[in-house]
Amino acid sequence: MPIDPVVHIVDDDEAVRQSLSFMLGSAGLRVRLYESATVFLKSLDPSLCGCLVTDIRMPEMTGIELLRRIKDRMPCLPAIVITGHGDVPLAVEAMKAGAVDFIEKPFDDEALLKAVRAALEKAGGEGGGQVAGIMTRLATLSDRERQVLEGLVAGQANKVIAAAYGISPRTVEVYRANVMAKMQAKSLPELVRMAILARVAPPPG
């Protein structure tokens, strides 16, 4: 973990910035605030490693574009994206652009704090051992469970997945629960992150 790491918060909503600053500051973390991705890039200091927490939908430059800009310039800066409900496909795109996690609004303070601490700990990227573990668990999924996982990665609702495979939404819920259990994922964001690391592709079409 870097010495005295900084949590960089990029969000165009001042109330959100202040709330996150208070919460993370109260946890003893050093915080810097930016009202836009553009401002963050202009004041970027490569020596200030730590982690980035950015909203995904912002004017001027989105969180995804920001991640693409800093991916090579600051590899020591793992990013967490904050998304609105229904933004799972965008969150998946963000993770492909380099994000290590995503948190859905309205988010629980403890969940975000846990994600930030995990990002600060990893600061150098995913270890091969973790990916190997994910691949091992992935191999335990049945064909139908794998199809449901691919649908979830694509951000599809249960009813859409159900229609694609001629099963009921309730059956999809059962498969989804099985997938969560077998993959040892505590939440949908965690499951999607695992799928991205394992390069699970969304269904064709």
C-alpha positions as a Markdown table, in Angstrom:
| # | Residue | x | y | z |
|---|---|---|---|---|
| 1 | Met | 0.0 | 0.0 | 0.0 |
| 2 | Pro | 1.4 | 3.4 | -0.9 |
| 3 | Ile | 2.5 | 5.7 | 2.0 |
| 4 | Asp | -0.3 | 8.1 | 2.9 |
| 5 | Pro | -2.4 | 7.3 | -0.2 |
| 6 | Val | -4.9 | 9.8 | -1.5 |
| 7 | Val | -8.5 | 9.0 | -2.5 |
| 8 | His | -9.4 | 11.2 | -5.5 |
| 9 | Ile | -13.1 | 11.9 | -5.7 |
| 10 | Val | -14.4 | 13.1 | -9.1 |
| 11 | Asp | -18.1 | 14.0 | -9.2 |
| 12 | Asp | -20.1 | 16.9 | -10.6 |
| 13 | Asp | -22.5 | 16.8 | -7.7 |
| 14 | Glu | -21.1 | 18.9 | -4.8 |
| 15 | Ala | -23.3 | 17.3 | -2.2 |
| 16 | Val | -22.0 | 13.9 | -3.2 |
| 17 | Arg | -18.4 | 15.1 | -3.1 |
| 18 | Gln | -18.8 | 16.5 | 0.3 |
| 19 | Ser | -20.6 | 13.5 | 1.6 |
| 20 | Leu | -17.9 | 11.1 | 0.3 |
| 21 | Ser | -15.2 | 13.4 | 1.7 |
| 22 | Phe | -16.7 | 13.4 | 5.1 |
| 23 | Met | -17.3 | 9.7 | 5.2 |
| 24 | Leu | -13.8 | 8.7 | 3.9 |
| 25 | Gly | -12.1 | 11.4 | 6.0 |
| 26 | Ser | -13.8 | 10.2 | 9.1 |
| 27 | Ala | -12.3 | 6.8 | 8.3 |
| 28 | Gly | -8.9 | 8.3 | 8.4 |
| 29 | Leu | -8.3 | 8.5 | 4.7 |
| 30 | Arg | -6.7 | 11.4 | 2.9 |
| 31 | Val | -9.1 | 12.9 | 0.3 |
| 32 | Arg | -9.0 | 15.3 | -2.7 |
| 33 | Leu | -12.1 | 16.6 | -4.5 |
| 34 | Tyr | -12.6 | 17.5 | -8.1 |
| 35 | Glu | -15.8 | 18.8 | -9.7 |
| 36 | Ser | -15.1 | 17.3 | -13.1 |
| 37 | Ala | -12.8 | 14.8 | -14.9 |
| 38 | Thr | -11.2 | 17.8 | -16.8 |
| 39 | Val | -10.2 | 19.5 | -13.5 |
| 40 | Phe | -8.8 | 16.2 | -12.2 |
| 41 | Leu | -6.7 | 15.7 | -15.3 |
| 42 | Lys | -5.4 | 19.2 | -15.2 |
| 43 | Ser | -4.2 | 18.8 | -11.6 |
| 44 | Leu | -3.0 | 15.2 | -12.0 |
| 45 | Asp | 0.1 | 14.6 | -9.9 |
| 46 | Pro | 1.6 | 11.1 | -10.7 |
| 47 | Ser | 3.2 | 11.1 | -7.2 |
| 48 | Leu | -0.2 | 11.1 | -5.5 |
| 49 | Cys | -1.1 | 7.4 | -5.8 |
| 50 | Gly | -4.0 | 5.8 | -4.0 |
| 51 | Cys | -7.3 | 5.3 | -5.7 |
| 52 | Leu | -9.9 | 7.1 | -7.8 |
| 53 | Val | -13.6 | 7.2 | -7.1 |
| 54 | Thr | -15.5 | 8.7 | -10.0 |
| 55 | Asp | -19.1 | 9.1 | -11.1 |
| 56 | Ile | -19.8 | 7.4 | -14.5 |
| 57 | Arg | -22.2 | 10.1 | -15.9 |
| 58 | Met | -20.7 | 13.6 | -15.9 |
| 59 | Pro | -20.8 | 16.5 | -18.4 |
| 60 | Glu | -17.8 | 17.3 | -20.5 |
| 61 | Met | -16.1 | 13.9 | -19.9 |
| 62 | Thr | -17.6 | 10.7 | -18.6 |
| 63 | Gly | -16.0 | 8.5 | -16.0 |
| 64 | Ile | -15.2 | 5.9 | -18.6 |
| 65 | Glu | -13.3 | 8.4 | -20.8 |
| 66 | Leu | -11.4 | 9.5 | -17.7 |
| 67 | Leu | -10.4 | 5.9 | -17.0 |
| 68 | Arg | -9.1 | 5.6 | -20.6 |
| 69 | Arg | -7.1 | 8.8 | -20.2 |
| 70 | Ile | -5.3 | 7.7 | -17.0 |
| 71 | Lys | -4.9 | 4.0 | -17.6 |
| 72 | Asp | -1.3 | 4.3 | -18.9 |
| 73 | Arg | -0.4 | 7.5 | -17.1 |
| 74 | Met | -1.3 | 6.3 | -13.6 |
| 75 | Pro | -1.3 | 2.5 | -13.3 |
| 76 | Cys | -0.9 | 2.9 | -9.6 |
| 77 | Leu | -4.4 | 4.5 | -9.3 |
| 78 | Pro | -7.1 | 1.8 | -9.2 |
| 79 | Ala | -10.5 | 3.2 | -10.0 |
| 80 | Ile | -14.0 | 2.6 | -8.6 |
| 81 | Val | -16.9 | 3.9 | -10.6 |
| 82 | Ile | -20.3 | 5.1 | -9.1 |
| 83 | Thr | -23.3 | 4.2 | -11.2 |
| 84 | Gly | -27.0 | 4.9 | -11.2 |
| 85 | His | -29.5 | 2.0 | -11.2 |
| 86 | Gly | -29.6 | 0.3 | -14.5 |
| 87 | Asp | -26.1 | 1.4 | -15.6 |
| 88 | Val | -24.7 | -2.2 | -15.3 |
| 89 | Pro | -23.7 | -2.3 | -19.1 |
| 90 | Leu | -21.9 | 1.1 | -18.6 |
| 91 | Ala | -20.2 | -0.3 | -15.4 |
| 92 | Val | -19.0 | -3.3 | -17.4 |
| 93 | Glu | -17.6 | -1.0 | -20.0 |
| 94 | Ala | -15.9 | 1.0 | -17.3 |
| 95 | Met | -14.3 | -2.2 | -15.9 |
| 96 | Lys | -13.0 | -3.1 | -19.3 |
| 97 | Ala | -11.5 | 0.4 | -19.4 |
| 98 | Gly | -9.7 | -0.4 | -16.1 |
| 99 | Ala | -12.0 | 0.1 | -13.2 |
| 100 | Val | -11.5 | -2.4 | -10.4 |
| 101 | Asp | -15.1 | -2.2 | -9.0 |
| 102 | Phe | -18.4 | -0.4 | -9.3 |
| 103 | Ile | -20.9 | 0.8 | -6.7 |
| 104 | Glu | -24.5 | 1.3 | -7.5 |
| 105 | Lys | -26.5 | 4.3 | -6.2 |
| 106 | Pro | -27.8 | 4.7 | -3.6 |
| 107 | Phe | -24.8 | 3.1 | -2.1 |
| 108 | Asp | -24.1 | 1.9 | 1.5 |
| 109 | Asp | -21.2 | 3.8 | 3.2 |
| 110 | Glu | -19.7 | 0.6 | 4.5 |
| 111 | Ala | -19.8 | -1.0 | 1.0 |
| 112 | Leu | -18.0 | 2.0 | -0.6 |
| 113 | Leu | -15.4 | 2.2 | 2.2 |
| 114 | Lys | -14.7 | -1.5 | 1.8 |
| 115 | Ala | -14.3 | -1.1 | -1.9 |
| 116 | Val | -11.9 | 1.9 | -1.4 |
| 117 | Arg | -9.8 | 0.0 | 1.1 |
| 118 | Ala | -9.6 | -3.0 | -1.3 |
| 119 | Ala | -8.6 | -0.7 | -4.1 |
| 120 | Leu | -5.9 | 0.9 | -2.0 |
| 121 | Glu | -4.5 | -2.5 | -1.0 |
| 122 | Lys | -4.3 | -3.8 | -4.6 |
| 123 | Ala | -2.9 | -0.5 | -6.1 |
| 124 | Gly | -0.8 | -2.7 | -8.4 |
| 125 | Gly | -3.4 | -4.7 | -10.2 |
| 126 | Glu | -4.9 | -8.1 | -9.8 |
| 127 | Gly | -2.8 | -11.0 | -8.8 |
| 128 | Gly | -2.6 | -14.1 | -10.9 |
| 129 | Gly | -3.7 | -16.3 | -8.0 |
| 130 | Gln | -7.0 | -14.4 | -7.7 |
| 131 | Val | -7.8 | -14.9 | -11.4 |
| 132 | Ala | -6.9 | -18.6 | -11.2 |
| 133 | Gly | -9.3 | -18.9 | -8.3 |
| 134 | Ile | -12.1 | -17.2 | -10.3 |
| 135 | Met | -11.4 | -19.5 | -13.3 |
| 136 | Thr | -11.6 | -22.6 | -11.1 |
| 137 | Arg | -15.0 | -21.5 | -9.7 |
| 138 | Leu | -16.2 | -20.6 | -13.2 |
| 139 | Ala | -15.5 | -24.1 | -14.4 |
| 140 | Thr | -18.1 | -25.4 | -11.8 |
| 141 | Leu | -21.0 | -23.6 | -13.5 |
| 142 | Ser | -23.4 | -25.6 | -15.7 |
| 143 | Asp | -24.0 | -24.5 | -19.3 |
| 144 | Arg | -27.3 | -22.7 | -18.2 |
| 145 | Glu | -25.6 | -21.0 | -15.3 |
| 146 | Arg | -22.9 | -19.8 | -17.6 |
| 147 | Gln | -25.5 | -18.4 | -20.0 |
| 148 | Val | -27.3 | -16.6 | -17.1 |
| 149 | Leu | -23.9 | -15.2 | -16.0 |
| 150 | Glu | -23.2 | -13.9 | -19.6 |
| 151 | Gly | -26.7 | -12.2 | -19.6 |
| 152 | Leu | -25.9 | -10.5 | -16.2 |
| 153 | Val | -22.6 | -9.3 | -17.6 |
| 154 | Ala | -24.5 | -7.8 | -20.5 |
| 155 | Gly | -26.8 | -6.0 | -18.0 |
| 156 | Gln | -29.8 | -7.9 | -19.1 |
| 157 | Ala | -32.9 | -8.1 | -16.8 |
| 158 | Asn | -34.1 | -11.5 | -15.6 |
| 159 | Lys | -37.1 | -11.4 | -17.9 |
| 160 | Val | -34.8 | -10.8 | -20.9 |
| 161 | Ile | -32.5 | -13.7 | -20.1 |
| 162 | Ala | -35.6 | -15.9 | -19.5 |
| 163 | Ala | -37.0 | -15.0 | -22.9 |
| 164 | Ala | -33.7 | -15.7 | -24.6 |
| 165 | Tyr | -33.6 | -19.3 | -23.3 |
| 166 | Gly | -37.3 | -20.1 | -23.1 |
| 167 | Ile | -37.4 | -20.3 | -19.3 |
| 168 | Ser | -39.3 | -18.4 | -16.6 |
| 169 | Pro | -37.9 | -15.3 | -14.8 |
| 170 | Arg | -38.3 | -17.3 | -11.6 |
| 171 | Thr | -36.0 | -20.0 | -12.9 |
| 172 | Val | -33.5 | -17.3 | -13.9 |
| 173 | Glu | -33.5 | -16.1 | -10.3 |
| 174 | Val | -32.7 | -19.7 | -9.1 |
| 175 | Tyr | -29.8 | -19.9 | -11.6 |
| 176 | Arg | -28.6 | -16.5 | -10.6 |
| 177 | Ala | -28.5 | -17.5 | -7.0 |
| 178 | Asn | -26.6 | -20.6 | -7.9 |
| 179 | Val | -24.1 | -18.6 | -9.9 |
| 180 | Met | -23.6 | -16.2 | -7.0 |
| 181 | Ala | -23.1 | -19.1 | -4.6 |
| 182 | Lys | -20.7 | -21.0 | -6.8 |
| 183 | Met | -18.6 | -17.9 | -7.7 |
| 184 | Gln | -18.6 | -16.9 | -4.0 |
| 185 | Ala | -19.9 | -13.4 | -4.9 |
| 186 | Lys | -21.6 | -11.3 | -2.3 |
| 187 | Ser | -23.1 | -8.8 | -4.8 |
| 188 | Leu | -23.8 | -8.3 | -8.5 |
| 189 | Pro | -20.9 | -5.8 | -8.8 |
| 190 | Glu | -18.5 | -8.3 | -7.3 |
| 191 | Leu | -19.9 | -11.0 | -9.7 |
| 192 | Val | -19.5 | -8.8 | -12.7 |
| 193 | Arg | -15.9 | -7.9 | -11.7 |
| 194 | Met | -15.0 | -11.6 | -11.5 |
| 195 | Ala | -16.6 | -12.2 | -14.9 |
| 196 | Ile | -14.6 | -9.3 | -16.4 |
| 197 | Leu | -11.3 | -10.7 | -14.9 |
| 198 | Ala | -12.2 | -14.1 | -16.3 |
| 199 | Arg | -13.0 | -12.5 | -19.7 |
| 200 | Val | -16.6 | -13.8 | -19.7 |
| 201 | Ala | -18.2 | -12.4 | -22.8 |
| 202 | Pro | -21.8 | -11.3 | -23.1 |
| 203 | Pro | -24.1 | -13.4 | -25.3 |
| 204 | Pro | -24.0 | -12.7 | -29.0 |
| 205 | Gly | -26.6 | -10.4 | -30.6 |
